[in-house]
Amino acid sequence: MNVHAVERKLRQMGDEARGLAVIGAVLRVRQGAAKVHPEVERRLLDAVAALLPGGLDELDRERMSALLASATHALEEARDLFEHPDRPPLWQVSDPAMLQAQGQASRGVVRRLAALAAERPALAAALGGHFLDVGTGVAGIALEAAAQWPSLHVVGLDIWKPALDLARENVAASPFGSRIELRLQDVTRFDEVAGYSLTWLPTPFLSQDAARTALDRLTAALRPKGYLVVGLYGPPAEPIGAALAALRLARSGGHLWDCHDMEVELRSRGFTAVETCRGQPVSLVMGQGA
């Protein structure tokens, strides 16, 4: 690619990055999180109209929050890559905004589980007991699960203290503190047996060996007929998206699992009713224990 083509591509990508920032800025204004000069606001709305014909007028507050979290996550992740390309391939993000944005985005996993449980009585039953939330981060999944299912008790594990410190603040500010316990603990050393009706494992942050050890630990932690749900990062089909997804996973120290391979892992541990529920950016592979 010659220099002029590179320059054109960079200009295009710069406009796309600014477009994402425009949408995020307007969402923040709509939620009362920012006030801007009237002329700037007018130009922001003109830009949104050009980017998204029809604008953002039909979004309710919950949907605006979800989209703002997604935009924030993308922008913070891009900044981290730009400023720290040399950091080791481990999850070491300490920026509170990025951690909170990830936690907000992760709440969608719970909403997907709720939709799946509506058609799966055994899964619905598991959501009324004890839930082990591995990689709880800032407790986004734990808080959403506690809100969705009033009888559910949650134990959240994480080894990243900056995230867990924020999780403790988030839980303390919620009405669910009596039903959520947070622990600074590595899942590969988790040794509780038959204590949980549902366990959750996000694999994008684990190496292949660590994920297999975690699967063994979580299998043992399940009560009879309990459910194990595994989150797998699903890369886009198009080449650019796939390459960027592989880079994100490499930087987090994770392994890019194939859904079929994860199904094999679950069946080899005695799980039944194993299935994959595909989605973007996360696919769920789940099964019921013996």
Residue, then its C-alpha position, 0 to 999 in steps of 0.5 A: m500500500n503506497v503512502h497516499a493510500v495509507e494516509r487516506k485510510l488513516r483519515q477514514m479511521g480517524d473519522e470513525a474514531r471521532g464518530l464513536a466519540v460523538i455518539g458517546a458524547v451525545l449519550r452522556v449529554r442525554q443522561g445529564a452526565a455532561k453539559v456543552h456549549p449550545e453551538v457545540e451541542r448543535r454540531l454534535l447533533d448534526a454529526v449524529a444525524a449524519l452518522l445514524p439517520g434517525g438519531l438516538d431519539e427512540l432509545d430508552r434510558e436503559r438502552m442508552s446506558a448500555l450503548l454508552a458503556s459499549a462506546t466507553h469500553a471501546l474508547e478506553e480499550a483503544r487508548d490503553l493499546f495506543e498508550h501501552p503497547d508494551r505491557p505484558p499479555l495479562w489483564q492488568v487494566s487499572d483505569p476505573a472508567m475502563l473497568q466500570a465500562q466493562g462491568q456495565a457491558s457484562r450485565g448483558v450476559v445476565r439478560r441473555l441467561a434470563a431469556l434462555a432460562a425462560e425456555r429451560p426449566a432446569l436452568a431457571a431452577a439453577l438461578g434460584g440457588h447459589f451462583l459462583d461468578v468467576g472473574t467478577g471484575v467490578a461485580g457487574i454480572a453479580l449485581e445484575a444477577a442479584a437484581q434479576w433473581p431475588s432468591l439468588h446468592v452470589v459469590g464473586l471471585d477475582i484476582w485483580k485487586p483494582a477491579l475488586d476494590l471497585a466491586r466492593e464499592n459498587v456492591a456497598a452502594s447497591p441494595f444487594g450487599s447481603r446476597i453478594e460475597l466478594r473474594l480475592q481468589d484464583v479460580t484454579r485454586f478454588d476447592e469448594v465442593a457441591g456448593y453452587s447451582l450455577t457457575w460462570l467462567p469467562t474464558p477470554f481472560l484465561s490461558q488454555d491450561a488455566a481454563r481447563t483447570a478452572l473447568d475441573r474446579l467448577t465442575a466439582a463446585l456444582r450441586p447435582k444437576g447444576y449448570l456451568v455456563v462458559g463465556l467465549y469471545g466470538p470473533p467477527a467473520e470479516p478479516i479486520g474484525a477477526a484480527l483485532a479480536a485476536l489481538r485483544l485476546a492476546r493482550s489479555g492473556g486469553h485463548l481463542w476457544d472454538c465453541h465445539d472444542m468447549e462443548v467437548e470439554l464439558r461433555s468429557r466432564g460428564f455434562t449433559a444438555v450441552e449447547t452453544c448459544r452464539g452471540q456477539p461478542v460473546s457466545l455461551v456454551m453451557g451444560q447441566g452437571a450429573 
